Amino acid sequence: MKLPKEMQKREKSRPKRPTPVKKLQGQQQFGSRQMRRKMASQGIDMDQIDATRVIIEGPEKTLVIDQPEVVLMKQMGQEIYQVIGAAEEYSPDEVKISEKEELEVDEPLSEIEIKPTITENDIMLVAAQGNVDLKEAEVVLKDCEGDIAKAILFLKNRSK
């Protein structure tokens, strides 16, 4: 039996053998469904971890992987981390630090004087608890370096 002409044209244009499907470049999305099912049947739990950078330090070199894909697999009480990404290699003493992580230290931390911030609410609380006016409460708070509890105790013990 002969097919109509429209169908004959379709039959001719159809490929004779199956053509391979081109895989898209890029990272695979956290394993296929089939793989996850097999892993779950074997008692392996998988979790995706949002990481911005992974650093692997060794005695001879340091590897830095920016924007990695990290998968945590748990099996029988052990954790396995799978890291996918392009690594940059550095010597152990020279690790690349991004600009936002660089710290500019002008003086050592032990010498920096930290001044407490005293708010209006703190002054009002100390004044109410110590039965004094706002100006006196502010002076006592400054003397106690912003410690509210210490200021209240000082005012209560002073009045006795």
C-alpha positions in Angstrom: 0.0 0.0 0.0 1.3 3.4 -0.9 1.3 6.3 1.5 -0.1 9.7 0.6 2.5 12.2 -0.8 2.4 14.4 2.4 3.3 11.4 4.5 5.9 10.2 2.0 7.8 13.5 2.4 7.7 13.2 6.2 9.1 9.6 6.0 12.0 10.8 3.8 12.9 13.7 6.0 13.0 11.5 9.1 16.5 10.4 10.1 17.3 6.8 9.4 19.1 6.1 12.8 18.8 7.9 16.1 21.1 10.9 16.5 22.8 11.5 19.8 21.4 14.3 21.9 24.0 17.0 22.5 24.6 17.6 26.2 24.5 21.2 27.4 27.7 22.5 28.8 27.7 23.6 32.4 27.2 22.0 35.8 24.9 19.1 36.3 22.0 19.8 38.6 22.6 18.0 41.9 22.5 14.5 40.3 19.8 12.9 38.2 16.6 11.5 39.7 17.6 8.0 39.0 20.9 8.4 40.8 19.3 10.0 43.8 16.8 7.1 44.0 19.6 4.5 43.9 21.6 6.4 46.5 18.5 6.6 48.8 17.9 2.9 48.5 21.5 2.3 49.7 21.0 4.6 52.7 22.9 7.6 51.3 21.5 11.0 52.0 22.5 13.9 49.6 22.2 17.6 50.3 23.3 20.6 48.2 25.4 23.1 50.0 25.5 26.8 49.0 29.2 27.7 49.0 30.9 30.7 47.5 34.5 29.4 47.9 36.3 26.2 48.9 39.9 26.3 50.1 42.0 23.2 50.4 45.3 23.7 52.2 48.2 21.3 51.9 51.9 21.4 52.9 53.1 22.2 49.4 50.2 24.1 47.8 46.8 25.6 48.4 43.8 25.1 46.1 41.1 27.8 45.9 37.9 27.0 44.2 35.6 30.0 43.5 31.8 29.4 43.0 31.9 25.6 43.5 29.1 23.2 43.4 29.2 21.3 46.8 27.2 18.1 47.5 27.2 16.5 51.0 26.6 12.8 51.1 25.9 11.1 54.4 26.3 7.3 54.7 26.7 5.2 57.9 27.7 8.1 60.0 30.3 9.4 57.6 30.1 12.6 55.6 31.5 12.9 52.0 31.8 16.3 50.4 31.9 16.4 46.6 33.3 19.6 45.2 32.9 20.5 41.6 34.6 23.6 40.1 37.8 25.1 38.6 40.7 25.3 41.1 43.4 27.9 41.2 46.7 26.8 42.7 48.8 29.0 45.1 51.8 28.5 47.3 50.9 27.9 51.0 51.9 31.4 52.2 50.1 33.3 49.4 46.3 32.7 49.6 44.1 34.9 47.5 41.8 37.0 49.7 39.0 38.9 48.0 38.9 42.7 48.5 35.9 42.6 50.8 37.7 40.2 53.2 40.9 42.2 53.5 41.3 43.9 56.9 43.2 47.1 57.3 44.5 47.2 60.8 46.2 50.5 61.8 46.7 49.6 65.4 46.5 46.3 67.3 43.1 45.3 68.6 44.2 45.4 72.3 45.0 49.1 72.0 41.7 50.2 70.3 39.4 51.9 72.9 35.8 50.9 72.5 33.4 53.5 73.6 29.9 52.3 74.5 26.9 54.0 72.9 24.5 55.4 75.5 20.9 55.8 74.2 18.1 58.0 75.5 16.3 54.8 76.6 19.2 53.7 78.7 19.3 57.1 80.4 15.6 57.0 81.1 15.8 53.5 82.5 18.6 54.3 84.9 16.9 57.5 86.0 13.6 55.7 86.7 15.2 52.8 88.5 17.6 55.0 90.5 15.1 57.7 91.3 17.3 60.5 89.9 17.0 63.1 87.1 18.1 62.5 83.5 21.3 64.5 83.8 22.6 62.7 86.8 21.6 59.3 85.3 23.6 60.2 82.2 26.7 61.1 84.2 26.5 57.9 86.2 26.1 55.8 83.0 29.2 57.4 81.5 31.1 56.7 84.7 30.0 53.1 84.6 31.1 52.9 80.9 27.5 52.3 79.7 26.8 49.3 82.0 23.1 49.9 82.9 23.0 47.3 85.7 26.1 48.7 87.3 24.8 52.3 87.1 21.5 51.3 88.7 23.2 49.4 91.5 25.5 52.4 92.1 22.6 54.8 92.4 20.6 52.5 94.7 23.6 51.8 97.0 24.5 55.5 97.1 21.1 56.6 98.3 21.2 54.3 101.3 
